[in-house]
Amino acid sequence: MTNQNPALTHLDHQGEAQMVDVSEKIATVRMATATGQVKMTDETFEAIQAGNAPKGDVLGTARLAGIMAAKQTSQLIPLCHPLPLSKVEVSIQPQPALPGYEIQAQVKTKAETGVEMEALTAVSIAALTLYDMAKALDKSMQIVNVQLLEKIGGKSGHWRVGSTD
């Protein structure tokens, strides 16, 4: 099987997975923002908000887990490059109407490749940690709508969810 589509940069000429060679690229500032939600029962939401979860500080632990996860992305996703991250910010905001929480991660670097996967990993692991910290209260929680919101930098420039590019 040969790679007929040159846009598939993670495949070599034999169709095998490969790490993309970014050595010819110029290091530029790259930024990505991702989001996701954790939906839960009203009772679980109220317990977390009141600080009454059995495992302790649910939101603080989830936020820290997201930051740590972004820094480990290349060890978790096989073809990701290890990158020197200059900023990882994870916020977790209550959404009473959900009920649950919205998680947002913003990751920034100056490198030859982007940080979309780091932002998505931060959101995903923060959401999984929130679930783990509160599962004694509610095993039916749902992690939903994990997505890239925006990326800046690189060959494709600025992209935002909903844009026509």
C-alpha positions as CSV (number, residue, x, y, z in Angstrom):
1,M,0.0,0.0,0.0
2,T,1.5,3.4,-0.9
3,N,0.6,6.8,0.4
4,Q,-1.4,8.4,-2.5
5,N,-2.3,11.5,-0.4
6,P,0.7,13.7,0.4
7,A,-1.5,15.5,3.0
8,L,-1.3,12.4,5.2
9,T,2.0,13.4,6.8
10,H,1.9,10.7,9.4
11,L,2.2,7.9,6.8
12,D,5.4,7.0,4.9
13,H,5.5,5.9,1.2
14,Q,4.6,2.4,2.3
15,G,1.6,3.5,4.3
16,E,3.3,2.9,7.6
17,A,2.8,5.3,10.6
18,Q,5.7,7.7,11.1
19,M,6.6,10.7,13.1
20,V,6.6,13.8,11.0
21,D,10.0,15.3,10.3
22,V,9.7,19.0,11.5
23,S,13.5,19.7,11.4
24,E,13.1,22.0,8.4
25,K,10.4,24.1,10.0
26,I,11.1,27.3,11.8
27,A,10.2,27.5,15.5
28,T,7.3,30.0,15.9
29,V,4.9,30.8,18.6
30,R,2.0,28.3,18.6
31,M,-1.1,28.3,20.8
32,A,-4.1,26.0,21.1
33,T,-7.3,26.1,23.1
34,A,-9.5,23.1,23.8
35,T,-12.7,22.5,25.8
36,G,-14.9,19.8,27.1
37,Q,-17.6,19.2,29.6
38,V,-18.4,16.8,32.5
39,K,-22.2,16.3,33.0
40,M,-23.5,14.9,36.3
41,T,-26.5,14.8,38.5
42,D,-27.6,17.9,40.4
43,E,-26.7,16.2,43.7
44,T,-23.1,15.5,42.5
45,F,-22.7,19.0,41.2
46,E,-23.9,20.5,44.5
47,A,-21.6,18.2,46.5
48,I,-18.5,19.3,44.4
49,Q,-19.5,22.9,44.7
50,A,-19.9,22.6,48.5
51,G,-16.5,20.8,48.8
52,N,-18.2,17.6,50.0
53,A,-16.7,15.0,47.7
54,P,-15.3,11.9,49.4
55,K,-11.8,12.2,47.8
56,G,-11.3,15.9,48.6
57,D,-10.5,18.8,46.3
58,V,-12.1,17.6,43.0
59,L,-11.6,20.7,40.9
60,G,-8.1,21.5,42.1
61,T,-6.9,18.0,41.5
62,A,-8.5,17.8,38.1
63,R,-6.9,21.2,37.1
64,L,-3.5,20.0,38.2
65,A,-3.9,16.7,36.4
66,G,-4.7,18.5,33.2
67,I,-1.6,20.6,33.4
68,M,0.6,17.6,34.1
69,A,-1.1,15.7,31.2
70,A,-0.3,18.4,28.7
71,K,3.4,18.1,29.6
72,Q,3.2,14.3,29.0
73,T,1.4,14.2,25.7
74,S,4.3,12.9,23.6
75,Q,4.5,9.9,26.0
76,L,0.8,9.2,25.7
77,I,0.2,9.7,21.9
78,P,2.7,7.7,19.9
79,L,3.5,10.2,17.0
80,C,3.4,13.4,19.0
81,H,6.7,15.4,19.3
82,P,7.9,16.3,22.8
83,L,7.6,20.0,23.0
84,P,8.9,22.7,25.4
85,L,5.7,24.1,26.7
86,S,5.8,27.8,27.8
87,K,2.3,27.9,29.1
88,V,-0.4,25.5,30.2
89,E,-3.5,26.9,31.7
90,V,-6.5,24.8,32.7
91,S,-9.7,26.3,34.0
92,I,-12.8,24.5,35.3
93,Q,-16.0,26.5,35.4
94,P,-19.3,25.4,37.0
95,Q,-22.2,25.1,34.6
96,P,-25.3,24.7,36.8
97,A,-27.6,24.4,33.8
98,L,-25.7,21.3,32.5
99,P,-25.3,20.4,35.5
100,G,-21.6,19.9,35.5
101,Y,-18.4,21.6,34.6
102,E,-16.8,23.1,31.5
103,I,-13.0,22.5,31.3
104,Q,-10.9,24.7,29.1
105,A,-7.1,24.3,28.4
106,Q,-4.8,26.8,26.7
107,V,-1.3,25.6,25.7
108,K,1.5,27.7,24.2
109,T,5.0,27.0,22.9
110,K,7.6,28.3,20.6
111,A,8.4,25.3,18.5
112,E,8.3,23.7,15.0
113,T,4.9,22.1,15.5
114,G,1.6,22.9,17.1
115,V,0.1,22.1,20.6
116,E,-3.4,21.0,19.6
117,M,-2.9,17.5,21.0
118,E,-1.5,19.0,24.3
119,A,-4.6,21.1,24.8
120,L,-6.9,18.2,24.0
121,T,-5.0,15.9,26.3
122,A,-5.1,18.5,29.1
123,V,-8.9,18.7,28.8
124,S,-9.4,15.0,28.5
125,I,-7.3,14.1,31.6
126,A,-8.7,16.9,33.7
127,A,-12.2,15.5,32.8
128,L,-11.2,11.9,33.6
129,T,-9.7,13.1,36.9
130,L,-12.9,15.0,37.8
131,Y,-14.8,11.8,37.1
132,D,-12.4,9.7,39.2
133,M,-12.6,12.1,42.1
134,A,-16.4,12.1,42.1
135,K,-17.3,8.6,40.9
136,A,-18.3,7.5,44.4
137,L,-21.1,10.0,44.1
138,D,-22.2,9.4,40.5
139,K,-21.0,6.7,38.2
140,S,-23.3,8.0,35.4
141,M,-21.2,11.2,34.8
142,Q,-20.5,11.8,31.1
143,I,-17.5,13.4,29.5
144,V,-18.8,15.2,26.4
145,N,-17.9,17.7,23.7
146,V,-14.1,17.5,23.9
147,Q,-12.9,19.6,21.0
148,L,-10.3,22.0,19.7
149,L,-11.6,25.6,19.9
150,E,-8.7,27.5,18.4
151,K,-5.2,27.2,17.2
152,I,-2.7,29.9,16.3
153,G,0.6,29.6,14.4
154,G,2.2,27.3,11.9
155,K,1.6,26.8,8.2
156,S,-2.2,26.8,8.5
157,G,-2.2,30.1,10.6
158,H,-5.1,31.0,12.7
159,W,-8.1,28.5,12.9
160,R,-11.2,28.8,15.1
161,V,-14.1,26.4,15.5
162,G,-16.9,27.5,13.2
163,S,-14.5,29.3,10.8
164,T,-15.0,28.5,7.1
165,D,-11.3,27.7,6.5
